[in-house]
């Protein structure tokens, strides 16, 4: 990258310098015809002074031209870095769940226990990991709409996620509880993306809740909207930082920023509330699916 940038800058600056120099030579040949030696010498000095005065402007012009030429390359590299960071983050929690499942199955096999149930869950989590990969790849193709949209029961997704995180949370001494208010919690959207959304919020809560802590996932619904709140009694947050948590530059990294992208893509909102040392709550509101 540095070599390409330097080469482009040198080429642009060289063009900005050589062109005026060439024009000066042409002007000298045209004007010097018929002059005596003294007049020609004075003309050369005048053109040299003009060229020297032009040099800073030529260098600046070359720099600006090089920046303009390299802007698309910089943007492409930024997109690649962001995509790599997003993929790494999105795969972290599913891989952690798979690792935990595999460990439990291995322990059961060594103890001669029936591990059929654990193996079924391991297979299911592997399928979910494939869905995450597919959804991340689809979201990276900005020119293609996300496919697979349809009615999604967020209560069912939340219960499924809590079951998947049960072992990992138990190893940390954290309990996860899911409760529902109202009869219906269905939205219209892409199920893999909405699963990633809930996973990101629960994963964030796990990261900030110590041993003996609790995480509550509460769902409520009206004919117009579905609301999901993920609350914990962990580290908490400064209310002044609530708006900045979703920017991707906070201590929570990309997780909450990616959660917001999913919410925005489904026409909803996400907010954060809490106090230092008193836990935090993240609330997602999405349009309810029509019956």
N, C-alpha and C positions, 0 to 999 in steps of 0.2 A: 504494500500500500504506500509506504513512504517513498519507494523508488518511483512508483507511478506518479505520485504527486509531484516529486521533484522534477521528473522528466517533463511533465506537462507545464510546470511553472517555467522551466528553462526554455522550452519551445515557445511559450507565449511571450515571455519577456524578450527572447531573441527576435521574434517577429516584430515586436513593438520597437526594438532598437534598430534592427537592420533596415527596415523599410524607410524610416526617416534618413538614415545614412545614405541609402541608395538614392533617394530623392535629392539629397544634398549634392552627391557626386554629379548627378545629371544637371542640376542647376549650375554647378560650377563650370562644367564643360560648355553649357550654353552661354553663360555670362562672360566667361574668360576670353572668349574669341575676340580678338582685336585689342585686348588690354596689354599694357606693358608689364614688365616683370614686377614692379612695385605694386601696381594695382591688383595683379593676380595674387601676390602674397597677402595683401590686405583682405582680399575676398576669401582666401583660404582661412585666415584667422577669424573672420566674421562667421563663416560657416562652421568652423570648429567650436567657436563660442556658443553658437546657436545649438549645436549638437549636444554640448556639455550641459547646457541649460535644460535640454529636453530629456536627459537621461533619467532624472528622478521620476518624471511623469511616465516615461516608458516602462520603468521598473514597476511602478504602481499599476499601470495598465496591464502589464503582464501578469501581475499577481491576481488582479480582478478577473482577467480572462481565464486563468488557471482555475480559480475557485469556481467559476461558472461551469467550466468543463467538467470539474470533478464532483459537482453537487449531486448528479444522479448516482455516481459510484458511492458517495458517502451515504446517501439515502438507502441504497441497496444493502450496504453493509450494516446499517442501523437496523433495517428490517430483519436481516439474518440473525444478528445478535439477539434481538428481541424474541424472535421465533424460537431460538435455541433456549433462551431463558424460560419462555413460557412452557415449552415441552418438558424441560427438566422439572419445573415446578408441578405441572399437572400430573406427571407420572410418579412423583414422590409418594403421595398418600396411597394410591393403588398398589404400588410395589411394596410398600410397608405392610399393607394388609395381606398381600400374597405371602410375604416372608413369614409373617406371624402364623398364617394358616399352615404353611409348609412345616414350620417348626412343630406345631401341635400334632400334625399328622405323623411326623417322624417320631415324636415322643410316644405317641400311641402305638405305632408299629413296634417300637422297641419293647414296649410293655405288654405286647400281645393283645391290645385292646381293639375293639371294633372302631375303625376310623372311617367307615363309609360316609357318615354324616359330614365329617371334616373334609373328606375328598370331594363331596358334592359342593360344599361351599367354596373349596379351592377352585373347582372348575367354574363355578358361577363368577367368582372374582376375576378369574382369567378372562372370561367373556367380557366383563365390565371394563377391564383394562383395554381390550381391543376396541371397545366403543369409545373410550377416552381418546385413544390414538386417532381413530377415524374422525372424531369430532374436531380435534385440534387441527388436523390436516385440512378439514373442510373449512374451518374458520380462517385458516391462513390464505385460502384462495379468495381474495377480496372480490373477484369478479363473478363469483358463483354464489347464489343464495344457499343458506343452510338447508339441507334436505331432511326428510323424515319428520316434519312437524305434524303434530296431531294432539289429541287430548292427553294430558299427563296428570295423573293423580299424585299431587305433591305429598299427601299424607302417606301413601304407599311407598314413595321414594324415601321419605324420612325414616319410616320404620325399617325399610330394607338397609339403609345406610347405618342406622343405629345398631342393627344386628351384625353388620359387617365390622363395625368398629368396637364391638363388645369386648373382644379379647385384647385388642391393643389398649383400649381404655382401662380394662381391668388390670393390665400389667402396670399401668401408671397410677392405679388406685383411684380412678375417676369413674363416676357413674354417668350414664346417658339415659335420659328419660324423654319419651315422646308423648305428647298429649294433643288431643284434637277438640276443637270447639266448633260446633256446627256440623251439618251432615255432609257437606260437599267441599272438596278442596282441589278442584280440577281446573287446570289452565290449558291454554293452547300453546304448544311450543315443541322444542326438540328435546326429547327425553335425555339423551346423553349430556347435553349442555346443562340442563337443569339438575341432573345428578352431580355434575361437576360443581355447580353453584353450591348445593347443599354440602357437598364434600369439603369445599374450600372453607365454608363457615364453621363446620364442625372441626375440621383440622386446625383452624385458627384458634378455636376455643380450647382444644386439647393442648396446643402449644403454650397457652397462657394460664392453664389451670393445674395447680399442684396436687400432690397426693391427698386423697380425702375430699377432693373437690367434686363439683357437680356441673353437669351441662343439661340444660332443658331446651328441647325443641318443641315449640308450641305452634299449632296451626289453627287458623280461624278463617271462616269464609262467609261471604255475602254473595248475592246474585251478581254484584259488580266486580268484586275483587277477592283475591286470596292473599292472606297475610301469613308469613312464616317468620318466627322470631327464634333466634339461637342465642340463648343467654347462659352465662357462666358466672361462677363466684370466684374467679381467678384474679389475676393481676389488676384488672380494670384498665381504664384509659382516662387521659386528660380530656375533658369535654372540648377544650380548645383545639385538640388534634383530630376531633371526629371527622371533620370535613376533608382532612389531608390523608386519612388512612387509605383512601381508594385511589391515590395518585400513583402508587407503585414505587414511591421513594421512601416510604416509612420503614420502620423496623420490621413490619410484617411482610415486606417484600411484595412479590407479584400476586399473591393469593387473593387479597381483597380487590386489587385492581382488576384481575381477571373475573372475579365474581361480579363486579360492577358492569363489565362488558357484557356478560351474559344477561344481566338484568336489563340493561339498556336495550339489548337486542330483542328482548321480549316485551318492550314497552312498559317496564315497571320502574320502581324506585327502590333504593336501598339506603338505610340510614344507620348510624351508630350512636350509642349512648352509653354512659357509664361514668364511674369515678375511680380515681387511683385507689387500688387496694380493695375495691368494692365490686369487682366484676364488670362485665360489659354485656351489651345486648345489641345484636344486629338484626334489623327488621327489613324483610323484603316484602314488597307489595306488588302483585302482578294482576293484570286483568283476568277475571274469571272466564273460563270457556263457556260459550253459549250452550244451552242444553239441546 
